[in-house]
Amino acid sequence: MVTIAPGLGVVDALSSPTHVPDVDDGILELAPYEQEIVSGLTLDLETSGHTGPDDPGWVELARARWERMPERARLLVGRFKRFGNAGGCLLVRGLPVAAGATQPTPSKAGSVCSEPTAAAAVLSMFATGLGDPVAYRPEKSGALVQDVVPVPGLEKFQGNAGSKTMLSFHVENAFHEHRPEYISLLCLRSDHENVAGLLIASIRRARPLLDAATVAALSAPEFSTAAPPSFGAGVSCADPHPVLGGDPADPDLRVDFAATEPLTGRARRALAALAEVFGEVATTIRLQPGDWAIVDNRIAAHGRTRFVPRYDGFDRWLQRTYVNVDLRRSRALRAGDGYILG
């Protein structure tokens, strides 16, 4: 397992301010002048008079402000959107997250951000750079910006409220026909011991380590995936589906190791083999305040390492936004052509 520690492999934006790293570098650290640009755009969105990230007017202003973001960030995000990279993740460091420095970490299940904050502005602008922000009505009331925080009593929960057990690798909302193409995560506060890690396992790195029989089994519709607990009861499961789909040379991934059930013996063996290889190729990123990570949900599964919360108002606090590239595909599920899938 590869670990990215703070500062490791980061492009030196100060010595080369015009350099745009290759998407395979995976990391961009903003220079001071770029941070000033982002801070100005963030403040502009915060004070625009819109009620918050769920306001359609806020989203449209965020889309306009994205066009004024630092050029290196826009170019890198554009390349990642078009080509992706081997690791399935992009990291931008040095973003303004003032709210996380002054407010206590939420500790309630279903916590969301509905106010015009700096962090919500950053997430919204980057989401429109990739496509469109989306949410799902059964999950956290369909809020576009959601808190990812530990919740008392849910320490062993397989979901964003858990902490003391590892969150297993999963493609976000793998059960859903219109699952997001990207998972956007912004760190407002790291955990006390700085041990919680975002785990990323890309099928582009895993596939070469799988034998032909395993790949064939993973490519057959011999798996079923249930909705995650965060969607509540009554949400239907997907029909049988393959774990690997699309171009066999560069397949898409659809799996949730906590919710995907193999339907045949060979499917069970193949899923176990994939889990073992994911453990070998996974990258761990320990997010720091101001870090924005975008996970390519088409080719990468993500998870989280264990950590111990204190519930003292200073626990780990991420905020999350889902992104769809082609919003029209889900038009029938979105009332008024909005951003919430029913």
C-alpha positions in Angstrom: 0.0 0.0 0.0 1.3 3.4 -1.0 1.0 6.3 1.4 1.0 10.0 0.4 2.3 12.0 3.3 1.8 15.8 3.5 4.2 17.4 1.0 5.4 14.2 -0.7 5.5 14.5 -4.5 3.9 17.9 -4.5 4.7 20.2 -7.4 6.6 23.3 -6.2 4.2 26.0 -7.4 6.5 28.8 -6.0 9.5 27.9 -8.1 7.5 27.1 -11.2 4.3 29.1 -11.0 3.2 28.4 -14.6 3.8 24.7 -14.6 0.8 22.4 -14.8 1.6 19.0 -13.4 0.6 15.9 -15.4 -2.6 14.3 -14.2 -0.5 11.2 -13.2 1.4 13.3 -10.7 -2.0 13.5 -8.9 -1.2 16.5 -6.8 -1.3 20.3 -7.2 -0.3 22.7 -4.4 -1.5 26.2 -5.0 0.9 29.0 -4.9 0.2 32.0 -2.7 -1.1 34.2 -5.6 -3.4 31.3 -6.7 -4.7 31.0 -3.1 -5.5 34.7 -3.2 -7.5 34.2 -6.4 -9.5 31.3 -4.9 -10.1 33.2 -1.7 -11.5 36.2 -3.6 -13.8 34.0 -5.7 -14.9 32.1 -2.6 -15.8 35.3 -0.7 -17.7 36.6 -3.8 -19.8 33.5 -3.8 -20.3 33.5 0.0 -21.6 37.1 0.0 -23.6 36.9 -3.2 -26.9 36.8 -1.4 -27.8 33.2 -2.4 -29.0 31.1 0.5 -26.4 28.3 0.1 -25.2 25.4 -1.9 -28.7 24.0 -2.5 -29.8 27.3 -4.2 -29.8 26.8 -8.0 -28.6 30.4 -8.3 -25.6 29.6 -6.1 -24.7 26.7 -8.4 -24.9 28.9 -11.5 -22.8 31.6 -9.9 -20.3 28.9 -8.9 -20.1 27.8 -12.5 -19.4 31.3 -13.7 -16.7 31.8 -11.0 -15.0 28.5 -11.9 -14.0 30.2 -15.2 -12.0 32.7 -13.2 -10.2 30.1 -11.0 -6.4 29.8 -11.3 -5.5 28.5 -14.8 -3.3 25.7 -13.5 -6.2 24.3 -11.4 -8.7 24.6 -14.4 -6.3 22.9 -16.8 -5.4 20.1 -14.4 -9.1 19.4 -13.6 -10.0 19.5 -17.3 -7.3 16.9 -18.1 -8.3 14.7 -15.2 -11.9 14.9 -16.4 -10.9 13.9 -20.0 -8.3 11.3 -19.3 -8.3 10.4 -15.6 -5.1 8.9 -14.3 -3.7 5.6 -13.1 -4.5 6.2 -9.5 -8.1 7.4 -9.9 -7.6 10.4 -7.7 -6.6 14.1 -7.9 -5.5 16.2 -5.0 -5.4 20.0 -4.8 -3.8 21.6 -1.7 -4.0 25.1 -0.2 -7.7 25.9 -0.5 -9.6 28.2 1.9 -11.7 26.4 4.5 -12.2 29.1 7.1 -15.3 27.6 8.6 -13.5 24.5 9.8 -11.2 26.7 11.9 -13.9 28.3 13.9 -16.9 26.0 14.1 -17.2 22.7 16.0 -17.2 19.5 14.0 -20.8 18.3 13.6 -21.6 15.1 15.4 -25.2 14.3 14.3 -26.2 11.6 11.8 -27.3 13.1 8.5 -25.4 16.4 9.0 -25.2 18.6 5.9 -24.1 22.1 5.0 -26.9 24.4 3.9 -25.3 27.7 4.6 -23.1 29.9 2.3 -19.6 29.0 3.6 -16.1 29.1 2.2 -15.9 25.3 2.1 -19.3 25.0 0.3 -18.2 27.6 -2.2 -14.9 25.7 -3.0 -16.8 22.4 -3.4 -19.4 24.0 -5.6 -16.9 25.7 -7.9 -14.8 22.6 -8.4 -18.0 20.5 -8.9 -19.0 22.7 -11.8 -15.5 22.5 -13.2 -16.1 18.7 -13.5 -19.8 18.6 -14.4 -22.8 19.2 -12.2 -23.3 18.7 -8.4 -25.9 16.0 -7.7 -27.5 14.4 -4.6 -30.0 11.7 -3.9 -33.2 12.4 -2.1 -33.1 9.4 0.2 -29.5 10.2 1.4 -29.1 13.1 3.8 -32.3 14.8 2.5 -30.7 15.4 -0.9 -28.3 18.1 0.3 -25.6 19.0 -2.3 -22.9 19.5 0.3 -22.8 16.8 3.0 -20.7 16.4 6.2 -18.5 13.4 6.6 -18.0 13.2 10.3 -17.8 10.6 13.1 -21.1 10.1 14.9 -21.4 8.8 18.5 -22.8 5.3 18.5 -22.0 4.6 14.9 -18.3 3.9 15.3 -18.6 0.5 13.5 -21.0 1.8 10.9 -20.1 1.0 7.3 -20.7 4.5 6.0 -19.5 8.1 6.3 -20.5 8.3 10.0 -18.2 5.4 11.1 -14.7 5.7 12.5 -13.3 2.8 14.6 -13.5 0.2 11.9 -12.1 0.4 8.4 -14.6 1.6 5.8 -14.3 -1.0 3.1 -13.5 -0.2 -0.5 -16.6 0.8 -2.5 -17.7 2.6 -5.6 -20.0 5.3 -4.3 -23.7 4.3 -4.7 -22.6 1.3 -6.8 -26.2 -0.1 -6.7 -27.6 3.0 -8.6 -27.9 3.3 -12.3 -27.0 7.0 -12.1 -24.2 6.8 -9.6 -21.9 9.8 -9.5 -18.8 9.9 -11.8 -16.8 11.8 -9.2 -16.7 12.0 -5.4 -15.5 15.4 -4.3 -14.0 15.6 -0.7 -12.8 18.8 1.0 -11.0 18.5 4.4 -12.0 21.2 6.9 -10.3 19.4 9.9 -8.1 16.3 10.2 -8.4 13.8 13.1 -6.6 14.4 16.3 -3.8 11.9 15.7 -3.7 12.5 11.9 -4.0 8.8 11.2 -7.3 8.7 9.3 -6.5 7.9 5.7 -8.6 8.2 2.5 -8.0 4.9 0.7 -8.0 4.8 -3.1 -7.8 1.6 -5.2 -7.8 2.0 -8.9 -8.8 -0.8 -11.3 -6.2 0.6 -13.7 -3.5 -0.5 -11.3 -5.3 -3.6 -10.1 -6.3 -5.2 -13.5 -2.7 -6.1 -14.6 -2.4 -8.2 -11.4 -5.5 -10.2 -12.0 -5.4 -13.4 -14.1 -7.6 -13.9 -17.2 -10.1 -16.2 -15.4 -10.6 -13.7 -12.6 -11.1 -10.8 -15.1 -13.6 -12.9 -17.1 -15.6 -13.7 -13.9 -15.6 -10.1 -12.8 -16.9 -9.1 -16.3 -19.9 -11.4 -16.1 -23.3 -10.2 -14.7 -22.9 -12.5 -11.6 -23.0 -9.9 -8.8 -25.8 -8.0 -7.0 -25.3 -4.8 -5.0 -27.6 -3.5 -2.3 -28.2 0.2 -1.4 -25.9 1.5 1.4 -27.4 1.9 4.9 -27.2 5.7 4.4 -30.2 5.4 2.0 -32.4 3.9 4.6 -34.9 1.1 4.2 -37.1 0.5 1.1 -34.5 1.4 -1.5 -34.4 -1.3 -4.2 -31.2 -3.1 -5.2 -29.7 -3.3 -8.6 -30.3 -6.2 -11.0 -27.4 -8.6 -11.5 -24.4 -6.8 -12.9 -20.7 -7.3 -13.7 -18.0 -5.7 -11.5 -16.0 -4.8 -14.6 -17.8 -3.2 -17.6 -17.2 -1.0 -20.7 -13.9 -1.3 -22.6 -12.1 -4.5 -21.6 -8.8 -2.8 -22.1 -9.7 0.0 -19.6 -12.8 -1.2 -17.7 -15.2 0.7 -15.5 -15.6 -0.5 -11.9 -18.8 -1.3 -10.0 -18.3 -2.8 -6.6 -19.0 -2.3 -2.9 -17.3 -4.9 -0.7 -19.8 -4.2 2.1 -22.8 -4.6 -0.2 -21.9 -6.5 -3.4 -22.9 -10.2 -3.3 -21.4 -12.8 -5.7 -24.1 -15.0 -7.2 -21.9 -17.9 -8.3 -18.9 -19.7 -7.0 -16.5 -18.2 -9.6 -17.9 -14.8 -8.8 -17.1 -15.3 -5.1 -13.5 -16.3 -5.9 -13.0 -13.4 -8.3 -14.3 -10.9 -5.8 -11.9 -12.2 -3.1 -9.1 -12.0 -5.6 -10.0 -8.4 -6.4 -10.1 -7.5 -2.7 -6.6 -8.9 -2.2 -5.2 -7.0 -5.1 -6.8 -3.8 -4.0 -5.0 -4.2 -0.7 -1.7 -4.3 -2.7 -2.3 -1.3 -5.0 -4.2 1.0 -2.7 -3.0 4.5 -1.9 -3.6 6.2 1.4 -4.0 10.0 1.6 -4.1 11.7 5.0 -6.0 14.8 4.2 -5.1 18.1 5.8 -7.3 21.2 6.1 -7.5 22.9 2.7 -7.0 19.6 0.8 -9.5 18.8 -2.0 -9.6 15.2 -3.2 -11.5 14.1 -6.2 -12.1 10.4 -6.7 -12.9 9.0 -10.1 -15.9 6.9 -9.2 -15.8 5.1 -12.6 -12.5 3.4 -12.1 -11.6 3.7 -8.4 -13.0 2.4 -5.2 -12.4 4.3 -2.0 -12.5 3.7 1.7 -11.1 5.0 5.0 -8.7 3.7 7.6 -9.6 3.5 11.3 -9.4 6.4 13.7 -10.6 7.2 17.2 -12.9 10.2 17.6 -13.1 12.2 20.8 -16.4 14.0 20.2 -14.9 17.2 21.5 -15.8 19.5 18.6 -12.4 19.0 16.9 -12.8 15.6 15.2 -12.1 14.9 11.6 -14.5 16.9 9.3 -14.8 16.5 5.6 -17.4 17.8 3.3 -18.6 15.9 0.2 -20.2 16.7 -3.0 -21.2 14.2 -5.8 -20.6 15.1 -9.4 -22.3 13.9 -12.6 -20.7 14.6 -16.0 -23.8 14.0 -18.1 -26.8 15.2 -16.0 -29.3 14.6 -18.8 -29.1 10.9 -18.4 -30.9 11.1 -15.1 -33.4 13.8 -16.2 -36.5 11.5 -15.5 -35.4 11.2 -11.8 -34.8 15.0 -11.2 -37.9 17.2 -10.6 -37.8 20.5 -12.4 -34.5 19.5 -14.1 -32.8 20.2 -10.7 -29.8 18.6 -9.1 -31.6 16.1 -6.8 -32.3 12.6 -7.9 -35.5 11.2 -6.4 
